[in-house]
């Protein structure tokens, strides 16, 4: 049995992959939030927001695509954790992996267009490589 919160009231319910765990501070945290790949994906979302904000005019298409792909990674990790079967969870992790690979390619495009700072490019490539590696092992 795992504890779920419902409008401030707690109920005991059996669930498949989503579970709440007590942290040292006593706060509840979903299990996927403790995953290194999830935390890495949040770091990447923050980086992508900085990159997008600095893009010059005329790059709204790639900015929109980058935004959607970057946000897709943590969202699919979270959604996959809530699926009832391991097969469904793996499918969402595979989608997250594809989005991370897409972000990696977008970084290459931005670098080729000379519209990304080299430090942001290197950090982004490092994060996408780590995410793809971890998600591959989880699929």
VEXTOR-718995 format. One record per residue: z, y, x of N, C-alpha, C, O, CB in turn. Coordinates in pm, whole numbers, padded with zeros to 5 digits, always signed. Glycine has a CB too. Layout:
ZYXZYXZYXZYXZYX...
//
This chain:
+00000-00118+00084+00000+00000+00000+00000+00124+00089+00071+00130+00190+00122-00001-00096-00079+00221+00051-00083+00347+00124-00050+00459+00027-00077+00448-00092-00221+00370+00191+00006+00564+00079+00051+00675-00003-00061+00777-00018-00115+00825+00082+00177+00739+00057-00096+00812-00141-00196+00915-00170-00128+01029-00243-00036+01008-00322-00314+00859-00253-00173+01150-00215-00117+01266-00283-00207+01305-00398-00329+01305-00385-00099+01383-00186-00146+01338-00511-00222+01375-00630-00154+01496-00693-00055+01481-00764-00232+01256-00731-00208+01615-00667-00153+01735-00727-00006+01758-00693+00070+01805-00777-00169+01730-00875+00035+01724-00572+00172+01745-00533+00263+01627-00565+00373+01618-00511+00224+01867-00600+00218+01536-00650+00296+01416-00683+00239+01301-00601+00118+01291-00585+00292+01383-00837+00323+01216-00551+00272+01103-00473+00277+00976-00557+00367+00956-00638+00353+01084-00344+00178+00893-00535+00165+00766-00606+00130+00659-00504+00058+00686-00408+00057+00774-00718+00180+00541-00522+00140+00428-00439+00017+00365-00500+00017+00328-00617+00255+00324-00423-00087+00354-00421-00212+00291-00465-00271+00215-00349-00252+00251-00233-00312+00395-00519-00340+00111-00380-00409+00035-00278-00547+00095-00258-00619+00118-00356-00418-00116-00316-00584+00121-00135-00716+00176-00104-00778+00099+00012-00708+00029+00086-00707+00327-00070-00910+00112+00025-00977+00036+00130-00965+00104+00265-00881+00065+00346-01124+00017+00094-01048+00206+00292-01049+00262+00426-00980+00396+00438-00940+00434+00549-01189+00276+00472-00964+00470+00330-00892+00596+00341-00744+00564+00337-00697+00493+00248-00932+00696+00228-00671+00618+00432-00527+00605+00427-00463+00729+00487-00519+00794+00575-00480+00478+00501-00347+00759+00438-00271+00871+00490-00164+00816+00581-00099+00716+00551-00210+00957+00375-00147+00882+00692-00047+00837+00787+00045+00954+00818+00000+01069+00821-00113+00781+00916+00169+00926+00840+00266+01029+00875+00247+01069+01021+00235+00984+01109+00411+00980+00850+00245+01198+01045+00242+01248+01182+00384+01281+01222+00476+01275+01140+00148+01373+01196+00404+01316+01346+00539+01348+01392+00598+01465+01315+00719+01470+01293+00538+01379+01541+00515+01559+01275+00563+01675+01203+00591+01643+01057+00643+01727+00984+00463+01788+01212+00558+01523+01012+00580+01484+00874+00463+01519+00783+00468+01493+00662+00704+01549+00823+00357+01577+00838+00239+01611+00759+00157+01484+00736+00159+01391+00816+00153+01720+00829+00087+01483+00626-00003+01371+00599-00139+01402+00660-00185+01516+00658-00016+01343+00447-00200+01300+00714-00329+01316+00780-00413+01193+00747-00365+01080+00759-00313+01334+00934-00535+01214+00705-00624+01101+00680-00659+01035+00813-00670+01102+00916-00753+01147+00606-00675+00906+00811-00696+00829+00934-00817+00878+01012-00812+00884+01135-00712+00682+00901-00926+00914+00944-01047+00956+01016-01024+01084+01094-01093+01110+01192-01164+00974+00919-00927+01166+01051-00900+01292+01120-00844+01269+01261-00850+01358+01346-00802+01376+01040-00791+01150+01285-00738+01116+01417-00844+01062+01511-00820+01047+01631-00627+01015+01403-00962+01033+01458-01069+00978+01541-01121+01082+01639-01143+01198+01603-01184+00927+01453-01139+01041+01764-01194+01130+01866-01333+01180+01825-01365+01297+01847-01202+01057+02002-01413+01094+01766-01548+01134+01726-01543+01242+01619-01627+01331+01618-01627+01012+01676-01447+01235+01529-01433+01338+01425-01392+01471+01488-01449+01576+01456-01328+01294+01317-01295+01468+01577-01251+01590+01644-01362+01650+01729-01379+01771+01735-01127+01563+01730-01437+01563+01795-01552+01606+01876-01657+01674+01786-01716+01775+01823-01615+01485+01951-01679+01616+01668-01778+01673+01576-01735+01809+01525-01819+01897+01503-01801+01579+01457-01604+01830+01507-01555+01962+01466-01575+02064+01578-01611+02178+01551-01405+01954+01427-01553+02022+01702-01580+02110+01816-01728+02147+01819-01764+02261+01849-01539+02043+01949-01813+02050+01789-01956+02077+01789-01996+02174+01677-02081+02260+01698-02034+01947+01775-01936+02161+01560-01965+02254+01450-01930+02397+01493-02006+02490+01467-01884+02215+01322-01816+02413+01559-01776+02546+01606-01877+02600+01709-01915+02717+01703-01635+02542+01668-01919+02515+01801-02019+02555+01901-02151+02592+01834-02211+02694+01867-02041+02442+02003-02195+02510+01739-02323+02537+01672-02318+02670+01597-02418+02742+01591-02358+02422+01575-02203+02703+01539-02191+02831+01468-02208+02948+01565-02271+03048+01531-02053+02840+01397-02152+02935+01684-02169+03040+01786-02314+03053+01829-02366+03163+01844-02080+03012+01907-02379+02940+01849-02520+02940+01890-02607+03003+01782-02692+03087+01811-02569+02795+01920-02584+02962+01658-02663+03014+01546-02645+03165+01531-02741+03238+01506-02623+02943+01415-02522+03210+01546-02494+03354+01532-02567+03437+01637-02605+03551+01611-02343+03379+01542-02586+03379+01755-02651+03452+01865-02803+03441+01864-02870+03507+01945-02599+03401+01996-02859+03360+01774-03005+03344+01773-03074+03475+01735-03028+03546+01646-03047+03232+01676-03183+03507+01802-03257+03628+01767-03330+03612+01634-03349+03501+01584-03357+03663+01878-03371+03723+01579-03449+03721+01454-03569+03631+01469-03624+03614+01578-03494+03864+01415-03610+03573+01358-03728+03490+01359-03699+03342+01381-03792+03261+01388-03821+03538+01464-03574+03305+01391-03538+03166+01413-03453+03110+01299-03371+03020+01319-03462+03152+01545-03473+03163+01180-03390+03120+01066-03415+02974+01028-03324+02905+00982-03417+03210+00946-03537+02926+01046-03566+02786+01011-03487+02689+01098-03424+02597+01047-03715+02757+01025-03489+02711+01229-03415+02622+01319-03265+02643+01303-03187+02549+01318-03458+02646+01466-03223+02765+01273-03081+02792+01250-03031+02715+01128-02923+02655+01132-03056+02943+01231-03109+02716+01022-03072+02643+00900-03066+02493+00928-02972+02425+00885-03172+02673+00787-03165+02440+00997-03168+02298+01029-03050+02259+01118-02988+02155+01097-03300+02262+01097-03020+02342+01215-02908+02316+01307-02776+02317+01230-02690+02231+01251-02906+02422+01421-02761+02414+01143-02640+02425+01060-02620+02298+00977-02511+02241+00975-02648+02548+00968-02724+02255+00908-02714+02137+00820-02687+02010+00900-02606+01928+00860-02842+02121+00738-02756+01994+01014-02737+01874+01095-02597+01869+01157-02533+01764+01159-02843+01867+01206-02549+01984+01206-02417+01988+01269-02306+01958+01167-02215+01880+01196-02392+02126+01332-02315+02018+01049-02213+01994+00946-02220+01851+00893-02119+01798+00846-02230+02093+00832-02336+01790+00900-02354+01655+00849-02270+01552+00925-02228+01452+00867-02499+01617+00855-02246+01576+01052-02175+01476+01133-02031+01455+01084-01997+01343+01047-02174+01520+01281-01945+01558+01083-01808+01532+01037-01802+01496+00889-01717+01417+00848-01722+01654+01063-01892+01552+00809-01889+01522+00666-01923+01376+00639-01862+01315+00551-01986+01612+00592-02018+01321+00712-02053+01180+00693-01947+01086+00751-01926+00977+00699-02188+01150+00756-01881+01127+00858-01770+01046+00911-01660+01039+00805-01607+00931+00777-01714+01107+01044-01628+01153+00745-01523+01156+00643-01565+01077+00520-01487+00997+00468-01492+01301+00604-01686+01098+00473-01731+01028+00353-01736+00877+00375-01701+00800+00286-01869+01079+00310-01780+00836+00493-01785+00694+00524-01648+00629+00525-01635+00510+00493-01852+00673+00656-01547+00704+00562-01411+00649+00563-01362+00615+00423-01274+00531+00406-01315+00746+00628-01419+00681+00325-01374+00658+00188-01450+00551+00114-01423+00527-00004-01383+00783+00114-01542+00487+00179-01621+00384+00112-01543+00254+00103-01457+00225+00186-01753+00361+00186-01574+00178+00001-01497+00058-00030-01534-00062+00057-01454-00155+00071-01517+00022-00173-01653-00062+00115-01693-00177+00197-01725-00131+00340-01762-00016+00363-01816-00248+00135-01710-00223+00433-01741-00193+00573-01889-00159+00588-01926-00074+00670-01704-00311+00663-01974-00226+00510-02118-00200+00517-02148-00055+00479-02227+00012+00547-02195-00296+00424-02087-00007+00372-02108+00132+00331-02054+00229+00437-02118+00329+00467-02040+00159+00196-01937+00198+00492-01880+00285+00597-01973+00294+00717-01995+00402+00771-01742+00233+00641-02028+00179+00758-02121+00178+00873-02247+00260+00843-02300+00327+00932-02160+00034+00909-02293+00254+00720-02414+00329+00683-02390+00480+00700-02477+00550+00752-02456+00298+00537-02275+00529+00659-02245+00671+00674-02225+00708+00821-02263+00818+00862-02121+00708+00594-02167+00619+00899-02154+00646+01042-02291+00651+01109-02314+00730+01200-02066+00538+01110-02383+00566+01063-02520+00568+01116-02589+00699+01080-02664+00754+01161-02601+00447+01063-02565+00749+00961-02622+00879+00921-02565+00988+01010-02638+01077+01054-02593+00909+00771-02434+00983+01035-02370+01081+01124-02430+01074+01263-02454+01177+01327-02217+01058+01130-02455+00953+01311-02517+00934+01444-02656+00996+01447-02693+01061+01545-02525+00784+01480-02733+00976+01342-02867+01036+01335-02861+01187+01335-02943+01253+01399-02940+00987+01211-02764+01243+01265-02748+01389+01263-02708+01441+01400-02753+01548+01441-02644+01430+01158-02622+01368+01471-02583+01409+01606-02704+01406+01700-02721+01496+01783-02471+01317+01660-02788+01304+01686-02910+01296+01768-03004+01411+01734-03069+01467+01822-02981+01160+01747-03012+01445+01605-03095+01558+01563-03044+01688+01627-03123+01770+01673-03096+01570+01408-02912+01706+01629-02854+01824+01693-02889+01829+01840-02916+01936+01895-02702+01826+01675-02889+01714+01905-02926+01706+02046-03069+01755+02066-03097+01830+02160-02911+01562+02098-03159+01713+01979-03300+01756+01988-03313+01906+01960-03392+01974+02025-03387+01676+01889-03235+01957+01866-03240+02101+01835-03194+02182+01956-03249+02288+01986-03152+02134+01711-03092+02132+02026-03048+02199+02149-03162+02206+02250-03181+02308+02316-02927+02126+02211-03239+02097+02263-03353+02096+02354-03459+02199+02313-03516+02268+02397-03416+01955+02359-03483+02209+02182-03579+02307+02131-03532+02449+02164-03609+02531+02213-03599+02291+01978-03405+02476+02137-03350+02609+02163-03355+02642+02312-03380+02757+02350-03207+02619+02112-03330+02542+02395-03336+02563+02540-03480+02591+02583-03504+02681+02664-03281+02440+02615-03575+02516+02530-03716+02536+02566-03764+02675+02523-03850+02735+02589-03804+02428+02501-03709+02725+02412-03744+02859+02362-03665+02970+02432-03684+03088+02405-03721+02867+02212-03576+02930+02522-03491+03025+02596-03408+03114+02503-03397+03235+02525-03578+03113+02686-03350+03055+02399-03270+03132+02305-03126+03080+02296-03054+03111+02201-03334+03130+02166-03084+03002+02395-02947+02951+02399-02893+02972+02540-02964+02955+02638-02942+02800+02359-02766+03010+02548-02701+03027+02677-02689+02890+02745-02665+02789+02679-02560+03094+02661-02705+02888+02876-02702+02760+02948-02567+02690+02934-02563+02567+02926-02733+02783+03096-02458+02764+02931-02326+02702+02915-02313+02637+02777-02259+02527+02765-02215+02808+02934-02363+02704+02673-02359+02646+02539-02449+02522+02531-02415+02423+02467-02404+02751+02434-02562+02530+02596-02655+02416+02598-02588+02294+02662-02590+02185+02606-02785+02452+02674-02529+02314+02780-02464+02203+02851-02348+02145+02769-02334+02023+02759-02413+02250+02988-02265+02231+02712-02152+02184+02632-02201+02110+02507-02146+02006+02471-02062+02303+02591-02305+02163+02443-02361+02098+02325-02419+01961+02357-02399+01866+02282-02468+02185+02263-02489+01951+02469-02546+01823+02510-02434+01722+02541-02446+01605+02506-02637+01841+02634-02329+01767+02604-02215+01680+02633-02152+01627+02504-02124+01508+02491-02109+01755+02718-02130+01718+02408-02067+01678+02281-02157+01583+02201-02109+01484+02145-02035+01802+02196-02287+01613+02195-02376+01525+02118-02385+01387+02183-02390+01286+02113-02517+01587+02105-02388+01382+02314-02392+01252+02383-02268+01171+02350-02277+01052+02319-02405+01272+02537-02151+01234+02356-02026+01164+02325-02025+01116+02180-01985+01003+02152-01905+01256+02350-02069+01202+02088-02068+01163+01946-02160+01044+01922-02123+00950+01853-02111+01282+01858-02281+01049+01978-02377+00940+01958-02320+00811+02017-02331+00705+01955-02515+00974+02023-02261+00817+02134-02204+00697+02197-02092+00638+02110-02090+00518+02086-02149+00730+02338-02000+00722+02065-01889+00672+01984-01936+00618+01850-01890+00513+01805-01786+00783+01962-02028+00689+01786-02077+00644+01656-02158+00515+01669-02155+00432+01579-02163+00752+01590-02229+00498+01778-02303+00375+01801-02208+00256+01806-02236+00150+01751-02386+00383+01931-02096+00274+01873-01997+00166+01881-01932+00138+01745-01885+00027+01719-01888+00201+01984-01929+00239+01658-01865+00223+01528-01958+00166+01422-01912+00125+01315-01811+00356+01481-02089+00163+01450-02185+00117+01349-02194-00033+01341-02272-00086+01260-02320+00173+01379
//
